[in-house]
Amino acid sequence: MPIRRLAARDPERAGRLFATLLGRRGFTWQLDGEALLRAHKPGYFSSPRLPACTPVTAVIAELDHDLEQEHVQDHGHDAEQRV
């Protein structure tokens, strides 16, 4: 997905870059980009893509915030220190 997003910003430039990287003079992102991705990342295309983020209701967000605060109180550090 990151390659696709970057290429969407400037498909001509992406085409020149991949033509150089691949040593394929006639490569253009508009014509060949999708096939390139499908050839090298078949697993990505074999199943439907799920949303990258999940919207939550205000109630769930509040519960999450409350749980986070309990964690901070119990462990003495903020959430950014957790991994």
Backbone atoms as SQL, in Angstrom:
CREATE TABLE atoms (id INTEGER PRIMARY KEY, chain TEXT, resi INTEGER, resn TEXT, atom TEXT, x REAL, y REAL, z REAL);
INSERT INTO atoms VALUES
  (1, 'A', 1, 'MET', 'N', 0.804, -1.197, 0.000),
  (2, 'A', 1, 'MET', 'CA', 0.000, 0.000, 0.000),
  (3, 'A', 1, 'MET', 'C', 0.857, 1.275, 0.000),
  (4, 'A', 2, 'PRO', 'N', 1.958, 1.324, 0.747),
  (5, 'A', 2, 'PRO', 'CA', 2.769, 2.549, 0.717),
  (6, 'A', 2, 'PRO', 'C', 3.306, 2.865, -0.678),
  (7, 'A', 3, 'ILE', 'N', 3.727, 1.836, -1.409),
  (8, 'A', 3, 'ILE', 'CA', 4.242, 2.075, -2.769),
  (9, 'A', 3, 'ILE', 'C', 3.129, 2.621, -3.646),
  (10, 'A', 4, 'ARG', 'N', 1.957, 2.042, -3.536),
  (11, 'A', 4, 'ARG', 'CA', 0.817, 2.490, -4.334),
  (12, 'A', 4, 'ARG', 'C', 0.471, 3.951, -4.013),
  (13, 'A', 5, 'ARG', 'N', 0.485, 4.311, -2.738),
  (14, 'A', 5, 'ARG', 'CA', 0.173, 5.693, -2.344),
  (15, 'A', 5, 'ARG', 'C', 1.222, 6.675, -2.853),
  (16, 'A', 6, 'LEU', 'N', 2.475, 6.311, -2.725),
  (17, 'A', 6, 'LEU', 'CA', 3.543, 7.196, -3.214),
  (18, 'A', 6, 'LEU', 'C', 3.469, 7.360, -4.724),
  (19, 'A', 7, 'ALA', 'N', 3.227, 6.276, -5.426),
  (20, 'A', 7, 'ALA', 'CA', 3.150, 6.335, -6.884),
  (21, 'A', 7, 'ALA', 'C', 1.950, 7.155, -7.339),
  (22, 'A', 8, 'ALA', 'N', 0.861, 7.141, -6.574),
  (23, 'A', 8, 'ALA', 'CA', -0.332, 7.905, -6.944),
  (24, 'A', 8, 'ALA', 'C', -0.067, 9.412, -6.926),
  (25, 'A', 9, 'ARG', 'N', 0.883, 9.842, -6.111),
  (26, 'A', 9, 'ARG', 'CA', 1.211, 11.273, -6.044),
  (27, 'A', 9, 'ARG', 'C', 1.828, 11.779, -7.338),
  (28, 'A', 10, 'ASP', 'N', 2.663, 10.945, -7.951),
  (29, 'A', 10, 'ASP', 'CA', 3.344, 11.345, -9.186),
  (30, 'A', 10, 'ASP', 'C', 3.646, 10.091, -10.007),
  (31, 'A', 11, 'PRO', 'N', 2.645, 9.582, -10.729),
  (32, 'A', 11, 'PRO', 'CA', 2.819, 8.319, -11.462),
  (33, 'A', 11, 'PRO', 'C', 3.939, 8.352, -12.492),
  (34, 'A', 12, 'GLU', 'N', 4.145, 9.474, -13.147),
  (35, 'A', 12, 'GLU', 'CA', 5.223, 9.542, -14.149),
  (36, 'A', 12, 'GLU', 'C', 6.587, 9.394, -13.493),
  (37, 'A', 13, 'ARG', 'N', 6.787, 10.053, -12.393),
  (38, 'A', 13, 'ARG', 'CA', 8.058, 9.955, -11.677),
  (39, 'A', 13, 'ARG', 'C', 8.254, 8.541, -11.134),
  (40, 'A', 14, 'ALA', 'N', 7.176, 7.954, -10.597),
  (41, 'A', 14, 'ALA', 'CA', 7.261, 6.568, -10.110),
  (42, 'A', 14, 'ALA', 'C', 7.627, 5.629, -11.249),
  (43, 'A', 15, 'GLY', 'N', 7.052, 5.861, -12.420),
  (44, 'A', 15, 'GLY', 'CA', 7.374, 5.033, -13.573),
  (45, 'A', 15, 'GLY', 'C', 8.841, 5.123, -13.951),
  (46, 'A', 16, 'ARG', 'N', 9.381, 6.334, -13.953),
  (47, 'A', 16, 'ARG', 'CA', 10.814, 6.506, -14.269),
  (48, 'A', 16, 'ARG', 'C', 11.688, 5.831, -13.220),
  (49, 'A', 17, 'LEU', 'N', 11.309, 5.962, -11.957),
  (50, 'A', 17, 'LEU', 'CA', 12.082, 5.341, -10.885),
  (51, 'A', 17, 'LEU', 'C', 12.099, 3.823, -11.030),
  (52, 'A', 18, 'PHE', 'N', 10.921, 3.222, -11.216),
  (53, 'A', 18, 'PHE', 'CA', 10.866, 1.766, -11.338),
  (54, 'A', 18, 'PHE', 'C', 11.495, 1.283, -12.630),
  (55, 'A', 19, 'ALA', 'N', 11.397, 2.055, -13.685),
  (56, 'A', 19, 'ALA', 'CA', 12.073, 1.681, -14.939),
  (57, 'A', 19, 'ALA', 'C', 13.569, 1.583, -14.707),
  (58, 'A', 20, 'THR', 'N', 14.109, 2.530, -13.972),
  (59, 'A', 20, 'THR', 'CA', 15.542, 2.526, -13.663),
  (60, 'A', 20, 'THR', 'C', 15.888, 1.367, -12.735),
  (61, 'A', 21, 'LEU', 'N', 15.119, 1.207, -11.656),
  (62, 'A', 21, 'LEU', 'CA', 15.405, 0.148, -10.685),
  (63, 'A', 21, 'LEU', 'C', 15.318, -1.246, -11.294),
  (64, 'A', 22, 'LEU', 'N', 14.341, -1.424, -12.175),
  (65, 'A', 22, 'LEU', 'CA', 14.117, -2.739, -12.770),
  (66, 'A', 22, 'LEU', 'C', 14.898, -2.967, -14.059),
  (67, 'A', 23, 'GLY', 'N', 15.481, -1.902, -14.594),
  (68, 'A', 23, 'GLY', 'CA', 16.188, -2.018, -15.860),
  (69, 'A', 23, 'GLY', 'C', 15.243, -2.284, -17.021),
  (70, 'A', 24, 'ARG', 'N', 14.029, -1.755, -16.940),
  (71, 'A', 24, 'ARG', 'CA', 13.013, -1.948, -17.982),
  (72, 'A', 24, 'ARG', 'C', 12.674, -0.592, -18.579),
  (73, 'A', 25, 'ARG', 'N', 13.266, -0.293, -19.705),
  (74, 'A', 25, 'ARG', 'CA', 13.131, 1.032, -20.327),
  (75, 'A', 25, 'ARG', 'C', 11.691, 1.425, -20.627),
  (76, 'A', 26, 'GLY', 'N', 10.850, 0.508, -21.001),
  (77, 'A', 26, 'GLY', 'CA', 9.486, 0.830, -21.377),
  (78, 'A', 26, 'GLY', 'C', 8.493, 0.826, -20.221),
  (79, 'A', 27, 'PHE', 'N', 8.956, 0.632, -18.991),
  (80, 'A', 27, 'PHE', 'CA', 8.060, 0.543, -17.844),
  (81, 'A', 27, 'PHE', 'C', 7.405, 1.886, -17.561),
  (82, 'A', 28, 'THR', 'N', 6.092, 1.871, -17.381),
  (83, 'A', 28, 'THR', 'CA', 5.377, 3.050, -16.889),
  (84, 'A', 28, 'THR', 'C', 4.493, 2.588, -15.737),
  (85, 'A', 29, 'TRP', 'N', 4.359, 3.429, -14.743),
  (86, 'A', 29, 'TRP', 'CA', 3.548, 3.053, -13.591),
  (87, 'A', 29, 'TRP', 'C', 2.087, 2.862, -13.996),
  (88, 'A', 30, 'GLN', 'N', 1.602, 3.756, -14.847),
  (89, 'A', 30, 'GLN', 'CA', 0.203, 3.700, -15.252),
  (90, 'A', 30, 'GLN', 'C', -0.143, 2.373, -15.927),
  (91, 'A', 31, 'LEU', 'N', 0.754, 1.846, -16.738),
  (92, 'A', 31, 'LEU', 'CA', 0.484, 0.605, -17.469),
  (93, 'A', 31, 'LEU', 'C', 1.001, -0.642, -16.762),
  (94, 'A', 32, 'ASP', 'N', 2.094, -0.537, -16.045),
  (95, 'A', 32, 'ASP', 'CA', 2.768, -1.717, -15.518),
  (96, 'A', 32, 'ASP', 'C', 2.801, -1.827, -13.991),
  (97, 'A', 33, 'GLY', 'N', 2.429, -0.773, -13.294),
  (98, 'A', 33, 'GLY', 'CA', 2.537, -0.763, -11.836),
  (99, 'A', 33, 'GLY', 'C', 1.706, -1.829, -11.153),
  (100, 'A', 34, 'GLU', 'N', 0.448, -1.950, -11.556),
  (101, 'A', 34, 'GLU', 'CA', -0.435, -2.946, -10.942),
  (102, 'A', 34, 'GLU', 'C', 0.112, -4.357, -11.144),
  (103, 'A', 35, 'ALA', 'N', 0.567, -4.682, -12.336),
  (104, 'A', 35, 'ALA', 'CA', 1.119, -6.013, -12.616),
  (105, 'A', 35, 'ALA', 'C', 2.374, -6.268, -11.782),
  (106, 'A', 36, 'LEU', 'N', 3.187, -5.251, -11.618),
  (107, 'A', 36, 'LEU', 'CA', 4.392, -5.381, -10.800),
  (108, 'A', 36, 'LEU', 'C', 4.022, -5.728, -9.360),
  (109, 'A', 37, 'LEU', 'N', 3.065, -4.984, -8.798),
  (110, 'A', 37, 'LEU', 'CA', 2.642, -5.255, -7.427),
  (111, 'A', 37, 'LEU', 'C', 2.038, -6.649, -7.293),
  (112, 'A', 38, 'ARG', 'N', 1.202, -7.029, -8.252),
  (113, 'A', 38, 'ARG', 'CA', 0.577, -8.353, -8.194),
  (114, 'A', 38, 'ARG', 'C', 1.604, -9.478, -8.309),
  (115, 'A', 39, 'ALA', 'N', 2.650, -9.259, -9.083),
  (116, 'A', 39, 'ALA', 'CA', 3.680, -10.290, -9.255),
  (117, 'A', 39, 'ALA', 'C', 4.513, -10.472, -7.986),
  (118, 'A', 40, 'HIS', 'N', 4.771, -9.383, -7.277),
  (119, 'A', 40, 'HIS', 'CA', 5.657, -9.459, -6.119),
  (120, 'A', 40, 'HIS', 'C', 4.936, -9.536, -4.783),
  (121, 'A', 41, 'LYS', 'N', 3.647, -9.229, -4.750),
  (122, 'A', 41, 'LYS', 'CA', 2.864, -9.286, -3.513),
  (123, 'A', 41, 'LYS', 'C', 1.534, -9.993, -3.748),
  (124, 'A', 42, 'PRO', 'N', 1.552, -11.227, -4.230),
  (125, 'A', 42, 'PRO', 'CA', 0.281, -11.894, -4.548),
  (126, 'A', 42, 'PRO', 'C', -0.617, -12.074, -3.322),
  (127, 'A', 43, 'GLY', 'N', -0.029, -12.246, -2.155),
  (128, 'A', 43, 'GLY', 'CA', -0.817, -12.422, -0.938),
  (129, 'A', 43, 'GLY', 'C', -1.669, -11.207, -0.609),
  (130, 'A', 44, 'TYR', 'N', -1.168, -10.055, -0.939),
  (131, 'A', 44, 'TYR', 'CA', -1.911, -8.816, -0.678),
  (132, 'A', 44, 'TYR', 'C', -3.201, -8.793, -1.492),
  (133, 'A', 45, 'PHE', 'N', -3.149, -9.337, -2.689),
  (134, 'A', 45, 'PHE', 'CA', -4.301, -9.295, -3.587),
  (135, 'A', 45, 'PHE', 'C', -5.203, -10.516, -3.465),
  (136, 'A', 46, 'SER', 'N', -4.804, -11.521, -2.704),
  (137, 'A', 46, 'SER', 'CA', -5.581, -12.756, -2.630),
  (138, 'A', 46, 'SER', 'C', -6.768, -12.680, -1.677),
  (139, 'A', 47, 'SER', 'N', -6.811, -11.674, -0.827),
  (140, 'A', 47, 'SER', 'CA', -7.940, -11.528, 0.094),
  (141, 'A', 47, 'SER', 'C', -8.368, -10.067, 0.149),
  (142, 'A', 48, 'PRO', 'N', -9.611, -9.844, 0.543),
  (143, 'A', 48, 'PRO', 'CA', -10.073, -8.451, 0.605),
  (144, 'A', 48, 'PRO', 'C', -9.314, -7.658, 1.657),
  (145, 'A', 49, 'ARG', 'N', -9.073, -6.412, 1.372),
  (146, 'A', 49, 'ARG', 'CA', -8.379, -5.536, 2.312),
  (147, 'A', 49, 'ARG', 'C', -9.363, -5.004, 3.338),
  (148, 'A', 50, 'LEU', 'N', -8.985, -5.051, 4.583),
  (149, 'A', 50, 'LEU', 'CA', -9.798, -4.510, 5.655),
  (150, 'A', 50, 'LEU', 'C', -9.381, -3.068, 5.910),
  (151, 'A', 51, 'PRO', 'N', -10.256, -2.272, 6.484),
  (152, 'A', 51, 'PRO', 'CA', -9.880, -0.887, 6.780),
  (153, 'A', 51, 'PRO', 'C', -8.660, -0.836, 7.695),
  (154, 'A', 52, 'ALA', 'N', -7.824, 0.168, 7.490),
  (155, 'A', 52, 'ALA', 'CA', -6.623, 0.325, 8.304),
  (156, 'A', 52, 'ALA', 'C', -6.947, 0.856, 9.694),
  (157, 'A', 53, 'CYS', 'N', -8.102, 1.451, 9.855),
  (158, 'A', 53, 'CYS', 'CA', -8.510, 1.947, 11.163),
  (159, 'A', 53, 'CYS', 'C', -9.979, 1.589, 11.377),
  (160, 'A', 54, 'THR', 'N', -10.354, 1.517, 12.626),
  (161, 'A', 54, 'THR', 'CA', -11.721, 1.154, 12.949),
  (162, 'A', 54, 'THR', 'C', -12.368, 2.291, 13.716),
  (163, 'A', 55, 'PRO', 'N', -13.449, 2.835, 13.204),
  (164, 'A', 55, 'PRO', 'CA', -14.125, 3.900, 13.941),
  (165, 'A', 55, 'PRO', 'C', -14.764, 3.339, 15.206),
  (166, 'A', 56, 'VAL', 'N', -14.749, 4.127, 16.262),
  (167, 'A', 56, 'VAL', 'CA', -15.358, 3.708, 17.520),
  (168, 'A', 56, 'VAL', 'C', -16.369, 4.755, 17.967),
  (169, 'A', 57, 'THR', 'N', -17.290, 4.305, 18.767),
  (170, 'A', 57, 'THR', 'CA', -18.276, 5.237, 19.309),
  (171, 'A', 57, 'THR', 'C', -17.654, 6.016, 20.459),
  (172, 'A', 58, 'ALA', 'N', -18.320, 7.074, 20.864),
  (173, 'A', 58, 'ALA', 'CA', -17.844, 7.889, 21.987),
  (174, 'A', 58, 'ALA', 'C', -17.776, 7.061, 23.269),
  (175, 'A', 59, 'VAL', 'N', -18.714, 6.138, 23.448),
  (176, 'A', 59, 'VAL', 'CA', -18.735, 5.297, 24.648),
  (177, 'A', 59, 'VAL', 'C', -17.479, 4.419, 24.699),
  (178, 'A', 60, 'ILE', 'N', -17.134, 3.800, 23.584),
  (179, 'A', 60, 'ILE', 'CA', -15.938, 2.949, 23.551),
  (180, 'A', 60, 'ILE', 'C', -14.678, 3.791, 23.763),
  (181, 'A', 61, 'ALA', 'N', -14.619, 4.953, 23.156),
  (182, 'A', 61, 'ALA', 'CA', -13.462, 5.833, 23.336),
  (183, 'A', 61, 'ALA', 'C', -13.315, 6.236, 24.798),
  (184, 'A', 62, 'GLU', 'N', -14.427, 6.520, 25.448),
  (185, 'A', 62, 'GLU', 'CA', -14.380, 6.902, 26.870),
  (186, 'A', 62, 'GLU', 'C', -13.920, 5.734, 27.734),
  (187, 'A', 63, 'LEU', 'N', -14.426, 4.536, 27.439),
  (188, 'A', 63, 'LEU', 'CA', -13.983, 3.357, 28.182),
  (189, 'A', 63, 'LEU', 'C', -12.494, 3.112, 28.000),
  (190, 'A', 64, 'ASP', 'N', -12.012, 3.269, 26.776),
  (191, 'A', 64, 'ASP', 'CA', -10.591, 3.102, 26.510),
  (192, 'A', 64, 'ASP', 'C', -9.772, 4.115, 27.296),
  (193, 'A', 65, 'HIS', 'N', -10.239, 5.348, 27.325),
  (194, 'A', 65, 'HIS', 'CA', -9.547, 6.406, 28.073),
  (195, 'A', 65, 'HIS', 'C', -9.520, 6.066, 29.557),
  (196, 'A', 66, 'ASP', 'N', -10.652, 5.602, 30.100),
  (197, 'A', 66, 'ASP', 'CA', -10.714, 5.245, 31.512),
  (198, 'A', 66, 'ASP', 'C', -9.758, 4.098, 31.833),
  (199, 'A', 67, 'LEU', 'N', -9.713, 3.088, 30.965),
  (200, 'A', 67, 'LEU', 'CA', -8.792, 1.970, 31.175),
  (201, 'A', 67, 'LEU', 'C', -7.341, 2.437, 31.128),
  (202, 'A', 68, 'GLU', 'N', -7.060, 3.357, 30.226),
  (203, 'A', 68, 'GLU', 'CA', -5.698, 3.902, 30.109),
  (204, 'A', 68, 'GLU', 'C', -5.305, 4.624, 31.395),
  (205, 'A', 69, 'GLN', 'N', -6.226, 5.390, 31.933),
  (206, 'A', 69, 'GLN', 'CA', -5.941, 6.115, 33.171),
  (207, 'A', 69, 'GLN', 'C', -5.716, 5.154, 34.332),
  (208, 'A', 70, 'GLU', 'N', -6.485, 4.078, 34.398),
  (209, 'A', 70, 'GLU', 'CA', -6.280, 3.063, 35.429),
  (210, 'A', 70, 'GLU', 'C', -4.898, 2.437, 35.290),
  (211, 'A', 71, 'HIS', 'N', -4.489, 2.175, 34.062),
  (212, 'A', 71, 'HIS', 'CA', -3.165, 1.601, 33.819),
  (213, 'A', 71, 'HIS', 'C', -2.071, 2.540, 34.315),
  (214, 'A', 72, 'VAL', 'N', -2.221, 3.816, 34.033),
  (215, 'A', 72, 'VAL', 'CA', -1.233, 4.801, 34.481),
  (216, 'A', 72, 'VAL', 'C', -1.165, 4.826, 35.997),
  (217, 'A', 73, 'GLN', 'N', -2.326, 4.805, 36.648),
  (218, 'A', 73, 'GLN', 'CA', -2.348, 4.827, 38.116),
  (219, 'A', 73, 'GLN', 'C', -1.722, 3.557, 38.696),
  (220, 'A', 74, 'ASP', 'N', -2.011, 2.404, 38.082),
  (221, 'A', 74, 'ASP', 'CA', -1.506, 1.129, 38.590),
  (222, 'A', 74, 'ASP', 'C', -0.014, 0.944, 38.364),
  (223, 'A', 75, 'HIS', 'N', 0.495, 1.493, 37.251),
  (224, 'A', 75, 'HIS', 'CA', 1.882, 1.223, 36.875),
  (225, 'A', 75, 'HIS', 'C', 2.798, 2.428, 36.965),
  (226, 'A', 76, 'GLY', 'N', 2.266, 3.591, 37.234),
  (227, 'A', 76, 'GLY', 'CA', 3.087, 4.769, 37.473),
  (228, 'A', 76, 'GLY', 'C', 3.788, 5.358, 36.267),
  (229, 'A', 77, 'HIS', 'N', 3.298, 5.115, 35.063),
  (230, 'A', 77, 'HIS', 'CA', 3.865, 5.741, 33.869),
  (231, 'A', 77, 'HIS', 'C', 2.766, 5.928, 32.853),
  (232, 'A', 78, 'ASP', 'N', 3.029, 6.763, 31.871),
  (233, 'A', 78, 'ASP', 'CA', 1.986, 7.039, 30.874),
  (234, 'A', 78, 'ASP', 'C', 1.993, 6.006, 29.760),
  (235, 'A', 79, 'ALA', 'N', 0.963, 6.064, 28.942),
  (236, 'A', 79, 'ALA', 'CA', 0.758, 5.069, 27.885),
  (237, 'A', 79, 'ALA', 'C', 1.848, 5.080, 26.844),
  (238, 'A', 80, 'GLU', 'N', 2.490, 6.207, 26.616),
  (239, 'A', 80, 'GLU', 'CA', 3.514, 6.292, 25.572),
  (240, 'A', 80, 'GLU', 'C', 4.731, 5.441, 25.913),
  (241, 'A', 81, 'GLN', 'N', 4.895, 5.098, 27.174),
  (242, 'A', 81, 'GLN', 'CA', 6.040, 4.276, 27.551),
  (243, 'A', 81, 'GLN', 'C', 5.770, 2.801, 27.354),
  (244, 'A', 82, 'ARG', 'N', 4.481, 2.451, 27.150),
  (245, 'A', 82, 'ARG', 'CA', 4.145, 1.038, 26.934),
  (246, 'A', 82, 'ARG', 'C', 4.456, 0.655, 25.505),
  (247, 'A', 83, 'VAL', 'N', 4.821, -0.592, 25.313),
  (248, 'A', 83, 'VAL', 'CA', 5.050, -1.111, 23.974),
  (249, 'A', 83, 'VAL', 'C', 4.211, -2.336, 23.784);
